Amino acid sequence: MEENNSKGIECPLCLQNVYLPVSTSCGHIFCWRCLKSWLDSQSKMTCPICKNGIKYETITKLHLDGYLKPGDVDDRPHGQRIDPVSNNPNIFKKMLNSLGFYGSTGGQNLSLPDEKEVKRNRLAMIFLLIGIVLIFTIFRS
């Protein structure tokens, strides 16, 4: 995709600056109306540049400054909405994993703790349980 010095990105279909720019899943940028006309005229929905398959759900509108004027009708598809994923595993899951309980990690790759860490965490858990029992017996009497 070549950039036009006067305004910005050029649509490879109309050879003008992109108007209501969209990006395909393969990364090519077009005017929304040019791409829609192309897709409507083809028997298979493919990218005009690389012939990669395209679905309307995977077309993403680009929010570029200066490409949408006040009063313009923006009928571009919204693209896919992906729920955010935490980069940090749940602390409770991490604690259980370090104690030797390896259940589902929610799709996250957690490395197994080394033997020293497991022993240290088990010892800490034992002292915690002893402390809870002592507190319970003190308040009970």
C-alpha positions as CSV (number, residue, x, y, z in Angstrom):
1,M,0.0,0.0,0.0
2,E,1.5,3.3,-1.0
3,E,1.1,6.5,0.9
4,N,0.0,9.5,-1.0
5,N,2.0,12.6,0.1
6,S,-1.0,14.9,0.0
7,K,-3.4,13.1,2.4
8,G,-2.4,9.6,3.4
9,I,-3.3,6.1,2.3
10,E,-4.4,5.3,-1.3
11,C,-7.1,2.7,-2.0
12,P,-5.8,0.1,-4.5
13,L,-9.2,-0.1,-6.1
14,C,-10.2,3.5,-6.8
15,L,-6.6,4.9,-6.6
16,Q,-7.8,7.7,-4.5
17,N,-7.2,8.5,-0.8
18,V,-9.1,6.0,1.3
19,Y,-12.6,7.2,2.3
20,L,-14.2,5.4,5.3
21,P,-11.1,3.1,5.5
22,V,-11.3,-0.5,6.4
23,S,-8.7,-3.3,6.8
24,T,-9.1,-6.9,5.9
25,S,-7.9,-9.8,8.0
26,C,-4.9,-10.0,5.6
27,G,-4.0,-6.4,6.4
28,H,-4.9,-4.6,3.2
29,I,-6.6,-1.2,3.4
30,F,-9.5,-0.1,1.2
31,C,-12.3,2.4,1.0
32,W,-15.3,0.7,2.6
33,R,-17.5,1.3,-0.4
34,C,-14.8,0.1,-2.9
35,L,-14.3,-3.1,-1.0
36,K,-18.0,-3.7,-0.6
37,S,-18.6,-3.2,-4.3
38,W,-15.7,-5.6,-5.0
39,L,-17.1,-8.3,-2.7
40,D,-20.6,-7.9,-4.0
41,S,-19.4,-8.4,-7.6
42,Q,-17.4,-11.6,-6.9
43,S,-18.6,-15.2,-6.7
44,K,-16.2,-15.8,-3.8
45,M,-15.4,-13.2,-1.1
46,T,-11.7,-12.7,-1.5
47,C,-9.2,-9.9,-1.0
48,P,-8.7,-8.0,-4.3
49,I,-4.9,-7.9,-3.6
50,C,-3.9,-11.4,-2.3
51,K,-7.1,-13.4,-2.8
52,N,-7.3,-14.4,0.8
53,G,-10.8,-15.3,2.0
54,I,-12.8,-12.5,3.6
55,K,-15.8,-12.5,5.9
56,Y,-17.7,-9.3,6.7
57,E,-17.2,-10.2,10.4
58,T,-13.4,-9.9,10.0
59,I,-13.4,-6.5,8.2
60,T,-12.3,-3.8,10.7
61,K,-13.0,-0.2,10.3
62,L,-10.0,2.0,10.8
63,H,-10.2,5.1,13.0
64,L,-7.8,7.5,11.2
65,D,-7.9,11.2,11.7
66,G,-9.2,13.2,8.8
67,Y,-10.9,10.4,6.9
68,L,-14.4,10.9,8.2
69,K,-16.0,14.3,7.8
70,P,-18.9,15.6,10.0
71,G,-22.2,14.4,8.5
72,D,-20.7,11.4,6.7
73,V,-22.7,8.2,7.1
74,D,-20.4,5.6,8.6
75,D,-21.9,2.2,7.5
76,R,-18.7,0.2,7.8
77,P,-18.8,-3.1,9.7
78,H,-17.7,-3.0,13.3
79,G,-15.3,-6.0,13.0
80,Q,-14.8,-8.5,15.8
81,R,-15.1,-7.6,19.5
82,I,-12.6,-9.7,21.5
83,D,-13.0,-9.9,25.2
84,P,-9.8,-8.8,27.1
85,V,-7.7,-11.6,28.6
86,S,-5.7,-11.1,31.8
87,N,-2.0,-11.3,31.5
88,N,-1.7,-12.5,35.1
89,P,-3.1,-15.8,36.3
90,N,-5.5,-15.7,39.2
91,I,-3.5,-15.6,42.4
92,F,-5.7,-18.4,43.9
93,K,-5.0,-20.7,40.9
94,K,-1.3,-19.8,41.2
95,M,-1.3,-20.8,44.9
96,L,-3.2,-24.0,44.2
97,N,-0.8,-24.9,41.4
98,S,2.2,-24.3,43.6
99,L,0.7,-26.7,46.2
100,G,0.5,-29.4,43.6
101,F,-3.1,-28.9,42.4
102,Y,-3.0,-28.6,38.6
103,G,-6.4,-27.9,37.2
104,S,-7.5,-25.7,34.3
105,T,-5.5,-22.5,34.0
106,G,-8.0,-20.7,31.8
107,G,-6.0,-21.2,28.7
108,Q,-2.8,-19.7,30.2
109,N,0.5,-21.5,30.1
110,L,1.8,-21.7,33.6
111,S,5.1,-23.3,34.3
112,L,5.2,-26.0,37.0
113,P,6.8,-24.8,40.2
114,D,10.1,-26.4,41.2
115,E,10.2,-28.9,44.1
116,K,11.6,-26.4,46.6
117,E,8.8,-23.9,45.9
118,V,6.2,-26.7,46.4
119,K,7.7,-27.7,49.7
120,R,7.9,-24.1,50.9
121,N,4.3,-23.4,50.0
122,R,3.1,-26.6,51.6
123,L,5.0,-25.7,54.8
124,A,3.5,-22.2,54.7
125,M,0.0,-23.7,54.3
126,I,0.6,-26.1,57.3
127,F,1.6,-23.2,59.5
128,L,-1.4,-21.2,58.3
129,L,-3.7,-24.1,59.2
130,I,-2.0,-24.5,62.6
131,G,-2.5,-20.8,63.3
132,I,-6.2,-21.0,62.3
133,V,-6.7,-24.0,64.6
134,L,-5.0,-22.2,67.5
135,I,-7.0,-19.1,67.0
136,F,-10.2,-21.1,66.8
137,T,-9.4,-23.1,70.1
138,I,-8.5,-19.8,71.9
139,F,-11.8,-18.1,71.0
140,R,-13.7,-21.3,71.7
141,S,-12.5,-21.6,75.3
